[in-house]
Amino acid sequence: MKLKSLITFILLLIVCLSVFGQADNIQKKDRDSYITFIVREPERKVDVFVDGKPFTTYCWPGNVYKPILYPVFTSSGTEITRGFPLKPREGERNDHIHQAGIWLNYGNVNGIDFWGNGHRGIKEPEGGEIKHLSFEKISGGKREGLLIAIASWLSPSGEEMLAERTEYHFIAEGTLRIIDRITLLTAGKNSVSMKDTKEGMFAIRVARQLELPSNEPLILLDANGDPKKEKVVTIRGITGNYRSSEGISGEDVWSTRARWMLLTGVIGEEKISLVICDHPGNQSYPTYWHARGYGLFAANPLGWSDFTKGKEVLNYTIQAGKSAIFRYRVIINSGSHLSDDRINELAREFASRY
């Protein structure tokens, strides 16, 4: 009896330890997906963390002329955004200085260029600026955190053209990191025309390794962040490739329409998937893609003429006192390349959520 009792006790102990271990693992999993924020308004930024690890930062640098998310990291801590111009890294391109982090703006708003403002490293006299004003809400939580920012689209004279309210939903699930951006643009007493141009609209400028390989001679940055004197041809470590929801790949995705666009690549030994999803409620769904091999990855619902070689034109207008909503989802996965089925699942969840 004593031996049987001892065996029974040991078996019960093993079962209990197993249950407690599973419970501990569940708790750890929950902790791993807890979103927190640190607000640093004097430094013009709000840091976003997943279980204490950096995910991204909402910031409004004085020399960028729009709020951006920068830098952006995978779940393993690898940066997927280009460092230049804010924190240049060796081997990067130094082109298109106005393309930093993740942003939303447009190249022709009542004739004013918001997209290209700062393309020479200075504020353009005729360029528009999106000015961060305040936060409506900042709230962390398990799996998801919410930041709501208020901003103003200003003309060169400082007149407000559009009032902006943007929700940023930061979501963590295993190796996935997701950013849902829901932007409400409201015209004031005057209508706002967003005339047809390829220079827009929701975009990310990616790290050099996620560019598409090219034999084009380039000026790259040295270890000090300065441009090298001579052009070089290098594809070492350049691993990016696009694929659209419609099955088009490589450079050919530019000017095509698709529900989502996938960019895959490898940084170091880490396989990375980066996806932008359009939303069925957006203008021009499925959107045109202004996705370039040099690292600009953008969805543009308003630039029909450039993308169709003049066959179609869209001159979009937000009437006085009226609003327009633009919704986009960014999906970042670390360690493997996402399948079409998984992307479609995440795109459907996005579509039904907002």
N, C-alpha and C positions, 0 to 999 in steps of 0.2 A: 504493500500500500504506500509505504513511504517513497519507494522508487517511482511508482505511478504518479504520486502527488508531485514529486519533484519534476518529472517529465512534463506533467500538465502545467505546472508553474512556469517552466522554461518556455513552453509553447505559447502560453498566454503573454509572457514577457516579450517574445519575438513579435507577436501580433501587435501588441501595444506600441512597441518601438517603431514598427512599420507604419502604423496609423499616424503616430506622432510625426514621423519623418515626412510622410506625405502631406500632413497638415502644414509642417514647417516649409516644405517646398512650395505649397500653394501660397503661403504667406509671403515667401520670398518673391514668387512670381507677381503677386499683387504689389509688393513694394517696388519691384522693377518697373512697374508701369504707372508710377505716381508722378504727375506733372507738377512742378513748382516754378515760381517766378521770383526773380530778384529785380526790383525796380531801382534804377540808377538815373533818375531824371537829370541831375546835374551833368552826367556824362552822356545824356541824350540816348539812353538805351534801356531795354528791359531784357534780362537774360532768361532763357527758358531751359529748364532742366528736366531730365527723366531720371528719377532716382538719384539725383545729385550729379548726374553726368550731363555735360552741355549738349543741348539739342540745336538751338539756334538763338539768335538775338534779334529782337525788334529794335531798330535803331534809326535815327534821323540825323546822320552826319551833316555838318554845315556845308560841306563841299560836294554833296551828292544830289541835293535839291529834290529829294523825295524820300519817304520812309521806305526802308528795305528790311528784309530778313537776311542777316549776314553775321557770322558765317553759318553754314548749315552742315550738320554732322550725321553720319550713319549711326546705328545703334552701337557699333563697335568703336566709335570715336573718330572715324576717318572723315576729313573735310571734303565735301563734294563741290564747293563753290570756289571760283577763282579768287585768289588773294588780291591781285591788282585791281584797283589802284589803292585800296585801303591798307593792305598788308602784303606787298609784292613778295613773290617767291621765285627762286631761281628756276629758270626754264619756262616761265610763263610768257605768253604774249602780252604786249602792252598796248594793244589796239582798243578802240571803242571804250574810252575811259569812263563813259557814262553807264556802262553795263556792269553793275555790281550787285551781287546777291540775288534775291528774289524780289520782284517789284511788279507794279501795275501802273502804267500810264500810256500816253498816246501822243503821236507825232503831229496831229493837226486838230487842235481844239479852237474853233473860231479863228483858224489861221495861225495859231500859236503852237510852237513845238515844245511839248513837255518831254517827249522821248529823248531827244538829243541834247537837252540842256546840260551843259558841262562837258560836251564832247572834246573840248580843247583843254579841259582841266580848270576852267573858270566858268563863272555864271555868264551865260549868253545874254546880251542886251535885249534880244527879242524872244528869249526862252521863258517858258512857264515853269512855275515851281509848285510842288505839292508840299504844303507846310503842315507838319504835325502840330496839333493844337492841345489835345488832352486825351485822357483815357476814360471811357464810360464804365469799363469793368475789367478787372483782372482777377481771375479765379482759378486756382489749381484744383487737382483732384485725381482720383484713381482713373487711369487709362486716358483721361482727357483733361486738358486745361483750356481756358477761354480768355482771350484778350480782345477787347473791343476798343478801337482807336478812332478818334475824330480828327479829320484833316481838312485842309482847304486847298483847292486848285486855284492858284493866283496868277493873274496876268502880270506882265512885266511892270505895270504901274501899281501892282498890289491889290487890284480889284478881284474879289472872289468870283470865279466863274462857275465852279461846282463845289458843293459841300459833300464831303466824303465821310461815310460811316462804314468801317470795315471790321468784320468779325474774323479773328484768327482762331481756328480750332486746332489745337495741337494734340495729336493722338499717338499713343504708343501701344504696340501689341507684338510681343516677342521681338523678332528682328525687324519688324516694320516700324517706320516712322511716317506719320501722315500729317499734312498741313492742309486744312480746308480754309480757303479764303473766300469770304462772302462780302462783296463790296457794293454798297448802295451809293450811287451818284445822283445828286439832286441839283437841278438847275435853279437859279434864283429868279429874278424878275424878267430876265431875258433868256430866250432859247439858246441852246448851245449846240453848235454843229460840229460833229466829229467826222470830217471829210475823209474820203477814201485814201489810205496810205498803208504801205507795208510796215511802217515803223510803229509797231505796237504788238501786243498790248499787255498780256500777262507773261512774264519771262523769268528765266534764271540763266545766269552765266556760270558755266560749269568749270570745274578744275581741268587743267591741261590734259590729264590722263584720260578724261572722258570725251575729249575731242575726237573727231574722226581722223584716221591716218591720212596724211597728205604729203606729196613730194614738193609742195610749194616752199621756196626759200623764205625763211622768216627771220626777223629780228626778235631775239628772245632776251629775257632779263638774266643778268649775272647774279652772283651770290649776294651782291650788295643791293639788288633790286634795280640796277641801272641797265639800260639797253646796251647790248653788246654792239661792237662797231661793225661787225660783218654779219650778213645773213647766213643762216645755216639750214640744211635739210636734215631733219631728224624725225623718225617715227618711233624711236625706242620708248616703250611705255605708253604709247598713245593707242588706246584700245576701244574707243567708243564706236557704237553703231546704233542708228535709229531703226525702229520698226513701228509701223502704224497699226491701228486696229483694222485697217483694210488690207494689211499684208505687204505694204510698200516698205522698202528699207533703204538705208544709206542716205546719200545726198538727195535721192529722188523724192524724199518726203516733202521737201520744200514746195510750197504752194499747193499741196494737196489738202483735201478735207478728211478729217478722221475724228472719231469719238474720243480717242486717246492716243498718246504717243509715248513709246517706250525708248529710253536710252540706256543701253547696257555697256558695261566696261569693267575694267579691273584696275584697282589702285593697290600697288604692292601685290599681296596675294589674295586680296579681298574682292570677290565678285560683287558688283553693285548693279542694282536696277533703279532707275529713276523714271517715274511716269508722271505725266500731266494729263488729267482727265477733264474734258469739257463736260458741261451740264446741259441736259435737255431743255432747261428753261432759259438758256443764254441765247442772245441774238446770234443768228446764223448757224446754229447747231446742225450738223457737226462743223466745227470751226476749221478755218484755214490755218496752216502751220507755217510760221516764219522760223523754221528750225534749220540752223546752219551748222556745217561741219566744224567751224572754228570755235564752237562752244556756246553760241547763242541758241537757247532752246525756248521758243516763244509760241504762244497761241494768239492768233489775231483774228477776231471775228468780224472786223470792220474793213479789212484791206482788200476788197475783192478785185479791184482793177489791176493791181500789180500781179496778183496771183493768177488771173485769167488772161493776162496780156490784153486788157482793155475790153474783153468780151462781155464782162459784167461789171457793174459799178454799184457801190453802196455808199450813199452819203447819209450817215446816221445822225439823227437829231434828237436831243432830249428837250422837250418843250418846256417853256417857262413854268416853274413851279412843279414840274413832274420829275419822276425818278426812273433810273434804270439800274438793274441788278446784274452783276457779273459774278459767277460762281466758278471756282476752279479748285481742283484737288491735286496736291503733290504727294506722290507715294515714293518712299525711299526704302529699299530692302538691302540688307547686308548679308553676304555669305552665299547667295544663290541668285540666279536670274529668274524673275517671275514668269510664270506661264501665262498664256493668253486667257485661260480659264480663270486663273486667280485674279488677273487684272479686271476681267469682265465682272467678276463677283464684287470686287471693290468699287468698280465704277457704278454698278447697279445700286449698291448700298449708298453711295454718294448721291445718286440721282433721287433716291427715295427719301433721303434725309432732309433736304433743304427745298 
